[in-house]
Amino acid sequence: MCADPNNLPFSREDRSGFENRIVELVARDLGAQVRYTWWAQRRGNVRNTLGEGDCDVVPGVASGVDTLSTTSPYYRSTYVFVARAGTRWAKVASLDDAALREATVGVQLIGDDGANPPPAQALARRGLVANVRGYTVYGDYADSTPQRPILDAVARGDVDLAVAWGPTAGYFARGSVPPLTLTPVSPWLDAGVPMVFDISMGVRREDRALRRELDAALARNREAIARILAEYGVPQLPIEAAPGAGSASGPPETARNP
């Protein structure tokens, strides 16, 4: 397995992330042992790990990402608005809510190369750039929870609300003081850019047999996987019933860029 050693709630070297838990569940089902290749989720990570033959599977990638062959999705999640409970901002559910023009909005940004995740693009299309406060999705890698600052900013009142990838928001909002609310972003498809994504495991394109084995194991363990995700606070949408989700690329935590 290729994984980031410091990327809670997704993965961590002590195997405390939910992707670690899911990987171990699948491995047990297949009678396999897990060996990790740890590599920070940065540009080039897939090329330098899976591409070099150092590992065989990348968990937690956007379904259909064009550089890999991906399994059937094992969960679907969404970007969410995060706000302090009981405030006017907790009522915001749409990118078109007029209240956003009066708000300071925290958003996750990928880095300094101009690549922005879907919510940042959506706010920019609405002329709300001046309202945005950026928080790098990679954070301070010396910190044990580098993705947490955007949630802390909401809790402290540094921003009125934030738009964050659901698994990140759900995990760090648990037990927050003051309490935080999570509301799925609508519209789910904005100018052709999705806010909802299917998540899969990725393998090399030629590893068809491995992908089929993983598909079967994921299907057999669907309920157990859903319980793990719920334990970590991950907002889950029904894969069968929800509208078609984004597939060509994903949120910054999942769209591994080789």
N, C-alpha and C positions, 0 to 999 in steps of 0.2 A: 504494500500500500504506500502511495505517496501522500504525505500529509504535512501540514504546517505544525511545528512544535509549540506554537504560542498563539493560538487563534480561537480562544473560547468565544462562543459556546460550541464551536464546530469541532476543533481538534486541539489536542495538547499532548506534550511528550509524556505526561503522566497518565495518558489515556482517559482523561476525565471529560472530554468533549462528547457530544452526542453522536458525532460521526464515528468516533472511536468505539462507542457502545454498539452502534449498528454494524460496523465492520466485524466486530468480534462475534456478534450474533450470527451474521452470515457465514463467517468462517466455521463456527461450530456446526452449523447446518451442513456445510460441505465437507466436514471432516478435515479441515485445513488449519494450519497455524498461521498467525499473522506476523509478518515481519515488515517493519516500517522503514521507509526512506524519508527522513525528515528534511524538509526544505521549505523555507519561508515562502509564503504565497506572494510572489512578486513576478514581474515580467521575466519570462524565460523558465519558470519553474517546471512546466510540463516538458519542455524540450530537454531540460537538464536532468530529469528524473525518469519519467515514462519513456521519453524519446531515447534515452541512453540505455534502456533495458535494466535500470536499477530497481524498478518496481513494475507491477502489472496492472494496478487499478488505482484510479483517482476517485475517491468518494466525494459527493457533494458538488457535482458540476451541473450546469444548466443543461437540461435535456436537449439534444440535437446540436450542441456546440460543434462547430464545423471542423475542429481539429482532432476530434476523438469519435469513437463509436460509443454510443451511450445506451445504457440499459433502459428498460421501461422505468418511468418515474416512480420513486418510492415515497415522495411527498410533494405537495404543492403548497406554496406559501405566497405571501403578498407583502408589499411595502405597507407600512402603517403610519398614521399620525400618532405621535406620542405627546401627551399633555398632562399637566397636573390635574388630578381629579378635582371636580367642583369648580373649575375655572371656565370662563367662556370659551377658551381654546379647546377644551375637551369635547365641545360640540362640533368641531370642524371635522367633516367627513369627505369633503370634496375639494379637489384642486381649484374649483371655480368658486369656492366660498369667498364672498366679499371680505370676510374678516381677515383673510390672509394679507390683504393690502395694508392692514394696520399692525401686523404681527412681525416679530423677529423669528425667523424660521431656521432651525438647524438642519443641515443636510449633510449626508456623507459624500465625500469626494474621494476619487481614486488617487490622485497625486497631482504633480505639476506638469503633466503632459497633455492637459486639456481634455482628458477623457472624463466624462461625468456620467453618473448613473441616472436612470430614468427620472426620478423626482426632480433632480437639479435641472434637467433638460425641460421638464414640464413647467417649472416655476419660471425659468428664463423665457420660455415662449409666452408667458403671461406678463412679462415685463416686471417681474418681482426680484430681479437680481439684487437690488439694493436692500431687500428684506432678508437676504440669505446670509447665514453664518456657516462657513464650511468647517467640517471636521473630517480629517483624513480617515478613511476606512482602515488604513494600516496602523494608525496611531503611533504611540511611542513603544517600539518593540522591546524596550527595556522593562516595560510595565508588564505585570502578569495578566492584565486584562486590557490590551491595547485598544479594543473597540468600544470600551465603556464610556469614554468622555462625552459623547453626544447625549447619552441618557442622563449622566450626571448634570450636564448643562441644563436640561429641562427641569430636573429636580431642584436645582439651586435657583432657578429663575433667570439664568443667564440668557436663555432664549424663551420665547413664549410657548413654542411647541417645536417638534422636530418631525422629520420624515425619515424613517429608518427601515432597513430590511427586517421583516418580521421576526425571524429567528434571533437576530441580535437584540432587537427591542424586547421581545418576550422574555428572554433570559435575564437581561439586566434590569428589567422593570420589576421582577419578582421581589417582593418584600421592600420595595423602595419606600423611603420616607422623605417627603410626602408621597402618598400613593400616586401612581401614574396610570393613565388610561391608554389603551391601544385601539385604534379604529382603522380598519382597512381603507386604503386610499381608493377613491373613485374619481373619475372613471378608471376601470381596470385597464383600458386601452386608450391611450391619449396620443392623438396624432400618429397612430400606428406604432407607438412605443408602449409595451406592456408594463404593468406594475405587478403582475402576477407571473410566477415562474414555476415550471415543473423542474424537479431536482432528481438527478440520476447518478449512477456511477459510470465513469468513463474508462475505456480500455483502448488499446491500439486497434486500428481499423481491421487488421488481419486476425485479431483474436476473437473470432466469431464464436468458437466453442466456449470460451470463458464467459463471453457476454451471455450466452444462453444459460450457462450454469448459474450465473449471478441473477438473471431474470427469474429463474425458477426458485432460487432461495429467497429472493425478495418477495415473491408472491406468497410463498409458504409462510413467511414471517411478517406479513403485512400488519396484523393486529399488534404484535409485539413491538414492531417499529413505531407504530402510532403511539403506543404507550410511552416509549422512550422520548419521543418528540414532545408529548404532553408534559412529561416530567421536567423538561427543560424550558417549558413555556412557549414552544414554537407554535405560532398561529398556523393551523392546518385547514386547507380548503379541500373538499372532496375532489379527487382527481377525475372521477367519472362525471360528476354533476356540474362542476364549475366550467365557465367558458374557457375556450382554448387559451393556453398560457404561452408566454414567450418561450422561444426555443433556440433561436439562432445565437443568442448571447444571454447573459444573465446579470444579476446584481453583482457588485464587485466582490462579494465574498465567495461567489460560486463560478463565475465565468473565468476559469483559469486561462490566462492569456499566455500562450507559448512564445 
